[in-house]
Amino acid sequence: MTKLGREYWQEAHDTGKIEGIEEGRDEERLRVVENCLRKGMDLDSIVSCTGLTPEEVRELQDRISITT
């Protein structure tokens, strides 16, 4: 593999790794919010515990179709 090819491969690998980490974090946030909602936690408590904004929690709530 040429130097340029290795550099391109490394950049693509690093980008994919970063995207995978971000996707994992998003999935974990969704899981935590879902668990909090299923336990009956109110919006303010979820925001306080997760560091997410109320809008982000509502968005996740809409994605998992749980009402409080």
N, C-alpha and C positions, 0 to 999 in steps of 0.2 A: 504494500500500500504506500502511496506517495505521502509526503509530508502534508500536502494540502488535503489529501483524502483522510489522513489520520485526524487532522485538525477539524475537518468537517464532521467526521464521525464523533469525535469527542464533544463538539458543540451540540450535536443532535442528542447524544447520550445525556449530557448535562441538562439540556432543556427538558427531555423526557423525564428525567429523574425529578426535577423541580416540579413539573406538572403533576407527577404521581404523588409527590408529597402534599401538594396543595389539594389534590383530589381526596387524599386520605384525611386531611384536616377537615375538609368540608363534610365528609361522611361522618366523622366523629362529632362535629358540631350538631349535625342533624340528629344523630343518635342521642346525644346529651339532651337536646331540646325536647325530643320526643319522650324520653324518660321523665323529664321534669313535668311535661304536660300531662303525661299519663298518671303521675303522682299527684296531680291537682295543683301544682305550684302556680302562683299568679305571675303575671307578666313581669312585674317589678323584681320579684325574687329571681326569676330566670335571667333577667338582664344583669342583675347584681352578681349572680354566680358565674355567668358565662362571659361577661364582658362584651356581649353583643348589644347592638342597639335595639330598641323596641321594634323598629321597622324590620330588622333582620330576623328577630324572633317571630314576628307575625308572618313574614315571608316563609320561614321554615315551617311554621304552623300550617300555613295554607298548603305547602307541599306534602305534608303528612296527614292532612285532613283531620286534625284533632281540634275540637273546640274546648275553650275553658269556660 
